[in-house]
């Protein structure tokens, strides 16, 4: 049961990360396209950003639970 939930969460996290702006984060630091200026997140970009954080937190919580409970 938890394995299936983790698989679904991991696919969703990957999709949300790929939907985010390419110049944000590490790609901007490693020579990705972008002007190097701060830009506030608005609209759908903000929703995707927070959804990514929530799904990653859920994934980590389930992983720790499985590790401790040995499910």
Backbone as XML, in Angstrom:
<?xml version="1.0"?>
<chain id="A" units="angstrom">
  <residue number="1" name="UNK">
    <atom name="N" x="0.813" y="-1.192" z="0.000"/>
    <atom name="CA" x="0.000" y="0.000" z="0.000"/>
    <atom name="C" x="0.857" y="1.257" z="0.000"/>
  </residue>
  <residue number="2" name="UNK">
    <atom name="N" x="1.814" y="1.324" z="0.940"/>
    <atom name="CA" x="2.684" y="2.496" z="1.014"/>
    <atom name="C" x="3.629" y="2.575" z="-0.178"/>
  </residue>
  <residue number="3" name="UNK">
    <atom name="N" x="3.988" y="1.432" z="-0.712"/>
    <atom name="CA" x="4.853" y="1.437" z="-1.894"/>
    <atom name="C" x="4.151" y="2.084" z="-3.080"/>
  </residue>
  <residue number="4" name="UNK">
    <atom name="N" x="2.892" y="1.769" z="-3.257"/>
    <atom name="CA" x="2.112" y="2.359" z="-4.345"/>
    <atom name="C" x="1.961" y="3.869" z="-4.154"/>
  </residue>
  <residue number="5" name="UNK">
    <atom name="N" x="1.702" y="4.281" z="-2.919"/>
    <atom name="CA" x="1.586" y="5.711" z="-2.630"/>
    <atom name="C" x="2.903" y="6.420" z="-2.918"/>
  </residue>
  <residue number="6" name="UNK">
    <atom name="N" x="4.019" y="5.815" z="-2.540"/>
    <atom name="CA" x="5.324" y="6.423" z="-2.803"/>
    <atom name="C" x="5.608" y="6.522" z="-4.302"/>
  </residue>
  <residue number="7" name="UNK">
    <atom name="N" x="5.226" y="5.522" z="-5.055"/>
    <atom name="CA" x="5.432" y="5.566" z="-6.501"/>
    <atom name="C" x="4.618" y="6.701" z="-7.117"/>
  </residue>
  <residue number="8" name="UNK">
    <atom name="N" x="3.367" y="6.821" z="-6.700"/>
    <atom name="CA" x="2.517" y="7.894" z="-7.219"/>
    <atom name="C" x="3.073" y="9.263" z="-6.833"/>
  </residue>
  <residue number="9" name="UNK">
    <atom name="N" x="3.501" y="9.406" z="-5.580"/>
    <atom name="CA" x="4.079" y="10.676" z="-5.132"/>
    <atom name="C" x="5.354" y="11.011" z="-5.895"/>
  </residue>
  <residue number="10" name="UNK">
    <atom name="N" x="6.191" y="10.015" z="-6.142"/>
    <atom name="CA" x="7.449" y="10.288" z="-6.841"/>
    <atom name="C" x="7.202" y="10.727" z="-8.281"/>
  </residue>
  <residue number="11" name="UNK">
    <atom name="N" x="6.233" y="10.107" z="-8.951"/>
    <atom name="CA" x="5.903" y="10.513" z="-10.321"/>
    <atom name="C" x="5.339" y="11.935" z="-10.326"/>
  </residue>
  <residue number="12" name="UNK">
    <atom name="N" x="4.494" y="12.245" z="-9.345"/>
    <atom name="CA" x="3.922" y="13.593" z="-9.261"/>
    <atom name="C" x="4.997" y="14.639" z="-8.979"/>
  </residue>
  <residue number="13" name="UNK">
    <atom name="N" x="5.947" y="14.326" z="-8.098"/>
    <atom name="CA" x="7.035" y="15.262" z="-7.791"/>
    <atom name="C" x="7.901" y="15.498" z="-9.028"/>
  </residue>
  <residue number="14" name="UNK">
    <atom name="N" x="8.211" y="14.442" z="-9.743"/>
    <atom name="CA" x="9.014" y="14.584" z="-10.965"/>
    <atom name="C" x="8.293" y="15.470" z="-11.970"/>
  </residue>
  <residue number="15" name="UNK">
    <atom name="N" x="6.996" y="15.254" z="-12.134"/>
    <atom name="CA" x="6.221" y="16.065" z="-13.080"/>
    <atom name="C" x="6.197" y="17.532" z="-12.660"/>
  </residue>
  <residue number="16" name="UNK">
    <atom name="N" x="6.000" y="17.789" z="-11.375"/>
    <atom name="CA" x="5.961" y="19.168" z="-10.909"/>
    <atom name="C" x="7.313" y="19.852" z="-11.042"/>
  </residue>
  <residue number="17" name="UNK">
    <atom name="N" x="8.383" y="19.136" z="-10.786"/>
    <atom name="CA" x="9.718" y="19.718" z="-10.945"/>
    <atom name="C" x="9.977" y="20.061" z="-12.400"/>
  </residue>
  <residue number="18" name="UNK">
    <atom name="N" x="9.561" y="19.191" z="-13.304"/>
    <atom name="CA" x="9.764" y="19.466" z="-14.725"/>
    <atom name="C" x="8.908" y="20.625" z="-15.225"/>
  </residue>
  <residue number="19" name="UNK">
    <atom name="N" x="7.799" y="20.891" z="-14.558"/>
    <atom name="CA" x="6.940" y="22.001" z="-14.950"/>
    <atom name="C" x="7.473" y="23.362" z="-14.497"/>
  </residue>
  <residue number="20" name="UNK">
    <atom name="N" x="8.380" y="23.344" z="-13.531"/>
    <atom name="CA" x="8.890" y="24.605" z="-13.010"/>
    <atom name="C" x="9.799" y="25.286" z="-14.026"/>
  </residue>
  <residue number="21" name="UNK">
    <atom name="N" x="9.986" y="26.573" z="-13.821"/>
    <atom name="CA" x="10.783" y="27.392" z="-14.739"/>
    <atom name="C" x="12.216" y="26.873" z="-14.815"/>
  </residue>
  <residue number="22" name="UNK">
    <atom name="N" x="12.767" y="26.856" z="-16.016"/>
    <atom name="CA" x="14.094" y="26.290" z="-16.229"/>
    <atom name="C" x="15.200" y="27.128" z="-15.612"/>
  </residue>
  <residue number="23" name="UNK">
    <atom name="N" x="15.049" y="28.432" z="-15.513"/>
    <atom name="CA" x="16.122" y="29.268" z="-14.987"/>
    <atom name="C" x="16.134" y="29.303" z="-13.461"/>
  </residue>
  <residue number="24" name="UNK">
    <atom name="N" x="15.165" y="28.688" z="-12.821"/>
    <atom name="CA" x="15.108" y="28.684" z="-11.369"/>
    <atom name="C" x="16.032" y="27.605" z="-10.808"/>
  </residue>
  <residue number="25" name="UNK">
    <atom name="N" x="16.532" y="27.832" z="-9.636"/>
    <atom name="CA" x="17.287" y="26.820" z="-8.920"/>
    <atom name="C" x="18.666" y="26.533" z="-9.498"/>
  </residue>
  <residue number="26" name="UNK">
    <atom name="N" x="19.043" y="25.256" z="-9.498"/>
    <atom name="CA" x="20.390" y="24.849" z="-9.874"/>
    <atom name="C" x="20.709" y="25.092" z="-11.343"/>
  </residue>
  <residue number="27" name="UNK">
    <atom name="N" x="19.725" y="25.014" z="-12.222"/>
    <atom name="CA" x="20.039" y="25.228" z="-13.633"/>
    <atom name="C" x="20.495" y="26.658" z="-13.875"/>
  </residue>
  <residue number="28" name="UNK">
    <atom name="N" x="19.949" y="27.605" z="-13.125"/>
    <atom name="CA" x="20.396" y="28.986" z="-13.241"/>
    <atom name="C" x="21.804" y="29.167" z="-12.703"/>
  </residue>
  <residue number="29" name="UNK">
    <atom name="N" x="22.153" y="28.413" z="-11.677"/>
    <atom name="CA" x="23.493" y="28.501" z="-11.106"/>
    <atom name="C" x="24.543" y="27.856" z="-12.005"/>
  </residue>
  <residue number="30" name="UNK">
    <atom name="N" x="24.124" y="26.844" z="-12.751"/>
    <atom name="CA" x="25.068" y="26.089" z="-13.567"/>
    <atom name="C" x="25.067" y="26.524" z="-15.032"/>
  </residue>
  <residue number="31" name="UNK">
    <atom name="N" x="24.645" y="27.741" z="-15.282"/>
    <atom name="CA" x="24.735" y="28.261" z="-16.638"/>
    <atom name="C" x="23.479" y="28.116" z="-17.455"/>
  </residue>
  <residue number="32" name="UNK">
    <atom name="N" x="22.367" y="27.836" z="-16.809"/>
    <atom name="CA" x="21.106" y="27.745" z="-17.535"/>
    <atom name="C" x="20.665" y="29.115" z="-18.001"/>
  </residue>
  <residue number="33" name="UNK">
    <atom name="N" x="19.683" y="29.127" z="-18.854"/>
    <atom name="CA" x="19.193" y="30.395" z="-19.365"/>
    <atom name="C" x="18.543" y="31.189" z="-18.245"/>
  </residue>
  <residue number="34" name="UNK">
    <atom name="N" x="18.596" y="32.506" z="-18.348"/>
    <atom name="CA" x="17.979" y="33.364" z="-17.347"/>
    <atom name="C" x="18.870" y="34.546" z="-17.060"/>
  </residue>
  <residue number="35" name="UNK">
    <atom name="N" x="18.262" y="35.620" z="-16.598"/>
    <atom name="CA" x="18.992" y="36.858" z="-16.383"/>
    <atom name="C" x="19.698" y="36.950" z="-15.042"/>
  </residue>
  <residue number="36" name="UNK">
    <atom name="N" x="19.428" y="36.045" z="-14.133"/>
    <atom name="CA" x="20.082" y="36.083" z="-12.845"/>
    <atom name="C" x="19.457" y="37.106" z="-11.904"/>
  </residue>
  <residue number="37" name="UNK">
    <atom name="N" x="18.228" y="37.468" z="-12.111"/>
    <atom name="CA" x="17.542" y="38.416" z="-11.256"/>
    <atom name="C" x="16.453" y="37.701" z="-10.476"/>
  </residue>
  <residue number="38" name="UNK">
    <atom name="N" x="16.048" y="38.323" z="-9.366"/>
    <atom name="CA" x="15.001" y="37.728" z="-8.541"/>
    <atom name="C" x="13.643" y="38.008" z="-9.165"/>
  </residue>
  <residue number="39" name="UNK">
    <atom name="N" x="12.817" y="36.987" z="-9.213"/>
    <atom name="CA" x="11.482" y="37.138" z="-9.765"/>
    <atom name="C" x="10.499" y="36.481" z="-8.813"/>
  </residue>
  <residue number="40" name="UNK">
    <atom name="N" x="9.472" y="37.215" z="-8.419"/>
    <atom name="CA" x="8.467" y="36.666" z="-7.507"/>
    <atom name="C" x="7.624" y="35.628" z="-8.231"/>
  </residue>
  <residue number="41" name="UNK">
    <atom name="N" x="7.247" y="34.585" z="-7.493"/>
    <atom name="CA" x="6.382" y="33.562" z="-8.072"/>
    <atom name="C" x="4.945" y="34.060" z="-8.007"/>
  </residue>
  <residue number="42" name="UNK">
    <atom name="N" x="4.228" y="33.902" z="-9.098"/>
    <atom name="CA" x="2.835" y="34.352" z="-9.149"/>
    <atom name="C" x="1.986" y="33.306" z="-9.849"/>
  </residue>
  <residue number="43" name="UNK">
    <atom name="N" x="0.727" y="33.284" z="-9.483"/>
    <atom name="CA" x="-0.237" y="32.441" z="-10.162"/>
    <atom name="C" x="0.082" y="30.956" z="-10.099"/>
  </residue>
  <residue number="44" name="UNK">
    <atom name="N" x="0.047" y="30.333" z="-11.272"/>
    <atom name="CA" x="0.237" y="28.880" z="-11.375"/>
    <atom name="C" x="1.632" y="28.464" z="-10.921"/>
  </residue>
  <residue number="45" name="UNK">
    <atom name="N" x="2.624" y="29.306" z="-11.165"/>
    <atom name="CA" x="3.993" y="28.994" z="-10.752"/>
    <atom name="C" x="4.085" y="28.851" z="-9.232"/>
  </residue>
  <residue number="46" name="UNK">
    <atom name="N" x="3.371" y="29.685" z="-8.511"/>
    <atom name="CA" x="3.360" y="29.632" z="-7.055"/>
    <atom name="C" x="2.670" y="28.357" z="-6.574"/>
  </residue>
  <residue number="47" name="UNK">
    <atom name="N" x="1.565" y="28.005" z="-7.219"/>
    <atom name="CA" x="0.834" y="26.785" z="-6.853"/>
    <atom name="C" x="1.699" y="25.550" z="-7.088"/>
  </residue>
  <residue number="48" name="UNK">
    <atom name="N" x="2.379" y="25.504" z="-8.223"/>
    <atom name="CA" x="3.258" y="24.370" z="-8.534"/>
    <atom name="C" x="4.401" y="24.282" z="-7.524"/>
  </residue>
  <residue number="49" name="UNK">
    <atom name="N" x="4.960" y="25.427" z="-7.143"/>
    <atom name="CA" x="6.064" y="25.469" z="-6.182"/>
    <atom name="C" x="5.632" y="24.893" z="-4.834"/>
  </residue>
  <residue number="50" name="UNK">
    <atom name="N" x="4.493" y="25.374" z="-4.313"/>
    <atom name="CA" x="4.023" y="24.894" z="-3.014"/>
    <atom name="C" x="3.544" y="23.449" z="-3.080"/>
  </residue>
  <residue number="51" name="UNK">
    <atom name="N" x="2.944" y="23.046" z="-4.178"/>
    <atom name="CA" x="2.521" y="21.654" z="-4.333"/>
    <atom name="C" x="3.735" y="20.720" z="-4.331"/>
  </residue>
  <residue number="52" name="UNK">
    <atom name="N" x="4.832" y="21.158" z="-4.943"/>
    <atom name="CA" x="6.063" y="20.364" z="-4.944"/>
    <atom name="C" x="6.572" y="20.173" z="-3.521"/>
  </residue>
  <residue number="53" name="UNK">
    <atom name="N" x="6.567" y="21.249" z="-2.737"/>
    <atom name="CA" x="7.031" y="21.166" z="-1.348"/>
    <atom name="C" x="6.157" y="20.208" z="-0.546"/>
  </residue>
  <residue number="54" name="UNK">
    <atom name="N" x="4.847" y="20.300" z="-0.706"/>
    <atom name="CA" x="3.923" y="19.447" z="0.043"/>
    <atom name="C" x="4.110" y="17.978" z="-0.341"/>
  </residue>
  <residue number="55" name="UNK">
    <atom name="N" x="4.234" y="17.700" z="-1.634"/>
    <atom name="CA" x="4.389" y="16.307" z="-2.072"/>
    <atom name="C" x="5.729" y="15.717" z="-1.641"/>
  </residue>
  <residue number="56" name="UNK">
    <atom name="N" x="6.776" y="16.515" z="-1.679"/>
    <atom name="CA" x="8.085" y="16.025" z="-1.217"/>
    <atom name="C" x="8.035" y="15.745" z="0.282"/>
  </residue>
  <residue number="57" name="UNK">
    <atom name="N" x="7.391" y="16.623" z="1.044"/>
    <atom name="CA" x="7.256" y="16.396" z="2.488"/>
    <atom name="C" x="6.473" y="15.112" z="2.757"/>
  </residue>
  <residue number="58" name="UNK">
    <atom name="N" x="5.386" y="14.891" z="2.020"/>
    <atom name="CA" x="4.599" y="13.668" z="2.182"/>
    <atom name="C" x="5.428" y="12.433" z="1.830"/>
  </residue>
  <residue number="59" name="UNK">
    <atom name="N" x="6.212" y="12.527" z="0.766"/>
    <atom name="CA" x="7.072" y="11.419" z="0.360"/>
    <atom name="C" x="8.080" y="11.083" z="1.461"/>
  </residue>
  <residue number="60" name="UNK">
    <atom name="N" x="8.707" y="12.107" z="2.034"/>
    <atom name="CA" x="9.705" y="11.895" z="3.091"/>
    <atom name="C" x="9.054" y="11.310" z="4.336"/>
  </residue>
  <residue number="61" name="UNK">
    <atom name="N" x="7.886" y="11.806" z="4.705"/>
    <atom name="CA" x="7.191" y="11.291" z="5.886"/>
    <atom name="C" x="6.861" y="9.811" z="5.711"/>
  </residue>
  <residue number="62" name="UNK">
    <atom name="N" x="6.358" y="9.440" z="4.560"/>
    <atom name="CA" x="6.040" y="8.031" z="4.313"/>
    <atom name="C" x="7.304" y="7.184" z="4.300"/>
  </residue>
  <residue number="63" name="UNK">
    <atom name="N" x="8.386" y="7.700" z="3.720"/>
    <atom name="CA" x="9.638" y="6.944" z="3.684"/>
    <atom name="C" x="10.186" y="6.717" z="5.091"/>
  </residue>
  <residue number="64" name="UNK">
    <atom name="N" x="10.142" y="7.738" z="5.928"/>
    <atom name="CA" x="10.627" y="7.594" z="7.309"/>
    <atom name="C" x="9.726" y="6.635" z="8.083"/>
  </residue>
  <residue number="65" name="UNK">
    <atom name="N" x="8.423" y="6.748" z="7.878"/>
    <atom name="CA" x="7.498" y="5.835" z="8.543"/>
    <atom name="C" x="7.789" y="4.384" z="8.160"/>
  </residue>
  <residue number="66" name="UNK">
    <atom name="N" x="8.003" y="4.152" z="6.866"/>
    <atom name="CA" x="8.291" y="2.780" z="6.414"/>
    <atom name="C" x="9.612" y="2.287" z="6.986"/>
  </residue>
  <residue number="67" name="UNK">
    <atom name="N" x="10.567" y="3.189" z="7.122"/>
    <atom name="CA" x="11.874" y="2.794" z="7.663"/>
    <atom name="C" x="11.756" y="2.425" z="9.144"/>
  </residue>
  <residue number="68" name="UNK">
    <atom name="N" x="11.018" y="3.241" z="9.895"/>
    <atom name="CA" x="10.878" y="3.011" z="11.338"/>
    <atom name="C" x="9.949" y="1.833" z="11.613"/>
  </residue>
  <residue number="69" name="UNK">
    <atom name="N" x="8.830" y="1.760" z="10.894"/>
    <atom name="CA" x="7.837" y="0.718" z="11.159"/>
    <atom name="C" x="8.162" y="-0.592" z="10.448"/>
  </residue>
  <residue number="70" name="UNK">
    <atom name="N" x="9.097" y="-0.569" z="9.489"/>
    <atom name="CA" x="9.463" y="-1.764" z="8.721"/>
    <atom name="C" x="8.251" y="-2.381" z="8.028"/>
  </residue>
  <residue number="71" name="UNK">
    <atom name="N" x="7.449" y="-1.509" z="7.402"/>
    <atom name="CA" x="6.233" y="-1.977" z="6.715"/>
    <atom name="C" x="6.611" y="-2.505" z="5.350"/>
  </residue>
</chain>
